[in-house]
Amino acid sequence: APRPGAGWRARLLAALPLLLATWAACRYLIPAYTPNYIDSPTLYGITRDHGSMLGLTAFGVAALLLWIVRPRQAARWFVYVVTPLVVIVSGVKLNQYTRMAQHADAFVKAGQFAHHYLAPEELKHLTIIGDDGGNLLKSRFFVDSVEASVLQVPPGQPIPAETLAQPHAWLLVVGDYPLPAGAVRHSGMRGFTLARIVPPEEARQHRFAEAEDNTLRSTGLSGMEHWGRWSDGELVTLRFAQPLPKQLLLRLDVAAYGPNAGLDFQVTAGGQTLPLRADGTHGMKELRFSTDGTARVITIKVPKPTSPQELGNGSDQRKLGIGLYSLETVDAAALQP
C-alpha cells in the first residue's frame, strides 16, 4: 500500500482541533442552539433531523480523516460526495418545514385577522401577546403596523397590565392566557383572542361588536358582526349585573332594518316605556328614564321584524329589526351641576 505523502503529521496536528470542535458542536452547541430557518437555512436543514445531522457529520469527519493521508482524494470526496449530500439533505428538510407555511398557524391567522378587523389608528395601540418571540414578529408582519408592539409571556401566565398601552389598548392574544383586569374579549377565533382594554370612563358602555362579559347578558340578538348585532325576533332583553341609575340617561347607537325605519321601537326600563325611532343608517339616540334604583333590565320591542329573505335579499331568514352598535347607561343626576 502506498505510504501517506510527506506532511501528513502536520495535517494530523491541524485536523485534531477541527475534530475536537466537531465533537463539541455535536455534543454541546447544537442541543443548546436552535438555528433559524431565515438566518441560516442550510444549518437549520442539517440539524432539523438528528439522524441526518449525525450522518452528514460522519461524512464530513471521513473527509477530514482522508485529508490527513490523501489530500487530493479527500478534496474529491468533499466536493463530489459531502457537499451534494449536505445541499440535498438540508434542502429536503427545509422544504418539509416551509411546506407547513401553506397552512397558516395561529400566529399568522391572528395577524391577518387583526389587520383586516382593526382600523390603522387602532393598530397603533395593539399589543401582540404570545409565548414565542419569532412567531410574535411573524404576527406583527401580517398585522402590517410597525407601531404594534409585541410581548412575550410564558404560556398560561398572567399578562402584566402595566406593560400595556393605556387607554384604548387592543390585545391580540395568541394562546391560552387569562385576560388582565379591564380587558373585554372583543372577538377572535380558535387559537387567538382579540380584546380591548376598556378605559374607566367607558365602564358603563357596551359595544355589541364585543363579546358579552359578566356585566351584561342579552336575549333576542343575532350573532356578533364587525359593527355590532342585529335583533332577531320581536323582543330584545338586556339584563345588567348592576342596578340601573335612578335617573337613567340611555345612549344608544342604533340603526333600523328595512321597514322598521321611521317606526317606533318600544324601549322599557324600570316599568317606564318610551318610543325610539331609528333610521336606516346608524346614529346616536338618547332616552331618559326614571327608575326606582333597583331595575336591571332594559327591553326593546321591534315594531316589524323582517327577514332579508322576505325583502328578496338572499336566503337569510333571521327576523331583523334593530341594529345595536353600542349602549351606554349614564347617571343623569351626576351630570347635573
Residue pairs with C-beta under 8 A, 6 or more apart in sequence:
4 68
4 69
4 70
5 69
5 70
5 71
8 68
8 69
11 67
11 68
11 71
12 68
15 64
15 65
15 67
15 68
18 64
19 61
19 64
22 57
22 60
22 61
22 64
26 53
26 54
26 57
30 47
30 53
35 43
35 44
35 47
36 44
36 134
37 44
37 45
37 94
37 97
37 98
41 90
41 94
42 86
42 87
42 90
42 94
43 90
44 90
44 93
44 94
44 97
45 89
45 90
45 91
45 92
45 93
45 94
46 52
46 53
46 56
46 86
46 89
46 90
46 93
47 53
48 93
48 94
48 96
48 97
49 93
52 89
52 93
55 89
56 82
56 85
56 86
56 89
59 81
59 82
59 85
60 78
60 82
62 77
63 74
63 77
63 78
63 81
63 82
64 74
66 73
66 74
66 77
67 74
67 75
67 78
104 112
105 135
105 191
106 174
106 175
106 190
106 191
106 192
107 130
107 132
107 135
107 136
107 138
107 139
107 174
107 192
108 138
108 139
108 142
109 189
109 191
109 192
110 128
110 139
110 142
110 172
110 174
110 191
110 192
110 194
111 128
111 138
111 139
111 140
111 141
111 142
111 143
111 172
112 142
113 188
113 189
113 192
113 194
114 123
114 126
114 128
114 139
114 143
114 170
114 172
114 194
115 123
115 142
115 143
115 144
115 145
117 187
117 194
117 226
118 126
118 170
118 194
120 145
122 168
122 170
123 143
123 144
123 145
123 147
123 148
123 170
124 145
124 147
124 148
125 165
125 168
125 169
125 170
126 143
126 145
126 148
126 149
126 169
126 170
126 171
126 172
127 148
127 149
127 150
127 151
127 163
127 164
127 165
127 169
127 170
127 171
127 172
128 136
128 139
128 140
128 143
128 148
128 149
128 150
128 151
128 172
128 174
129 136
129 150
129 151
129 152
129 153
129 159
129 171
129 172
129 173
129 174
129 175
129 177
130 136
130 139
130 150
130 152
130 153
130 173
130 174
130 175
131 152
131 153
131 154
131 155
131 175
132 152
133 150
133 152
135 174
136 150
136 151
136 152
136 174
137 150
139 150
139 172
139 174
140 148
140 150
143 172
149 165
151 159
151 160
151 163
151 164
153 159
153 160
153 177
155 175
155 176
155 177
156 176
156 177
156 178
157 177
158 177
158 178
158 180
159 171
159 173
159 177
159 178
159 179
159 180
160 180
161 180
161 181
161 182
164 171
164 180
164 197
166 197
166 199
167 197
167 199
168 196
168 197
168 199
169 196
169 197
170 186
170 194
170 195
170 196
170 197
171 179
171 180
171 183
171 193
171 194
171 195
171 196
171 197
172 192
172 193
172 194
173 179
173 188
173 192
173 193
173 194
173 195
174 191
174 192
175 191
175 192
179 185
179 193
179 195
180 197
182 197
182 198
183 195
183 196
183 197
183 198
184 195
184 196
184 198
184 210
184 211
184 213
185 193
185 194
185 195
185 210
185 211
185 213
186 194
186 195
186 196
186 207
186 209
186 210
186 211
187 193
187 194
187 209
187 210
187 211
187 224
187 226
188 194
188 195
196 210
198 205
202 328
204 328
204 329
204 330
205 326
205 327
205 328
206 212
206 215
206 216
206 326
206 327
206 328
207 228
207 325
207 326
208 221
208 224
208 228
208 229
208 324
208 325
208 326
208 327
209 224
209 225
209 226
209 227
209 228
209 229
209 325
210 224
211 224
212 218
214 241
215 240
215 241
215 242
216 238
216 239
216 240
216 241
217 238
217 239
218 236
218 237
218 238
218 239
219 236
219 237
220 231
220 232
220 233
220 234
220 235
220 236
220 237
220 300
221 229
221 230
221 231
221 232
221 236
221 324
222 229
222 230
222 231
222 232
222 318
222 320
223 229
227 282
227 323
227 325
228 253
228 323
228 324
228 325
228 326
229 323
229 324
230 257
230 318
230 320
230 321
230 322
230 323
230 324
231 300
231 302
231 305
231 320
231 321
231 322
231 323
231 324
232 305
232 318
232 319
232 320
233 302
233 305
233 319
233 321
234 301
234 302
234 305
234 319
234 321
235 299
235 300
235 301
235 302
236 299
236 300
236 302
236 322
236 324
237 297
237 298
237 299
238 297
238 298
238 299
238 300
238 327
239 296
239 297
240 296
240 297
240 298
240 329
241 296
242 296
243 293
243 294
243 295
243 296
244 269
244 270
244 289
244 291
244 293
244 295
244 296
244 298
244 329
245 291
245 293
245 329
245 330
245 331
245 332
245 333
245 334
246 290
246 291
246 292
246 293
246 331
246 333
247 288
247 289
247 290
247 331
247 332
247 333
248 269
248 270
248 288
248 289
248 290
248 291
248 329
248 330
248 331
248 332
249 286
249 287
249 288
249 329
249 330
249 331
249 332
249 335
250 267
250 269
250 286
250 287
250 288
250 289
250 298
250 327
250 328
250 329
250 330
251 284
251 285
251 286
251 326
251 327
251 328
251 329
251 330
252 276
252 284
252 285
252 286
252 287
252 324
252 326
252 327
252 328
253 282
253 283
253 284
253 285
253 324
253 325
253 326
253 327
254 276
254 278
254 282
254 283
254 285
254 322
254 323
254 324
254 325
255 278
255 279
255 280
255 281
255 282
255 283
255 322
255 323
255 325
256 262
256 263
256 265
256 277
256 278
256 279
256 280
256 321
256 322
256 323
257 280
257 306
257 320
257 321
257 322
257 323
258 304
258 306
258 311
258 320
259 304
259 306
260 278
260 302
260 303
260 304
260 306
260 321
260 322
261 278
261 279
261 280
262 277
262 279
263 277
263 303
263 304
264 275
264 276
264 277
264 303
265 275
265 276
265 277
265 278
265 300
265 301
265 302
265 303
265 321
265 322
266 273
266 274
266 275
266 276
266 300
266 301
266 303
267 273
267 274
267 275
267 276
267 287
267 298
267 299
267 300
267 301
268 274
268 298
268 299
268 300
268 301
269 289
269 291
269 295
269 297
269 298
269 299
270 289
270 290
270 291
270 292
270 295
271 291
271 295
272 289
272 290
272 291
274 287
274 288
274 289
276 285
276 287
276 300
277 285
278 285
278 322
282 323
282 325
288 332
300 322
302 319
302 321
302 322
303 321
304 321
305 319
305 320
305 321
306 319
306 320
306 321
307 316
307 317
307 318
307 319
307 320
308 314
308 316
308 318
308 320
309 315
309 316
309 317
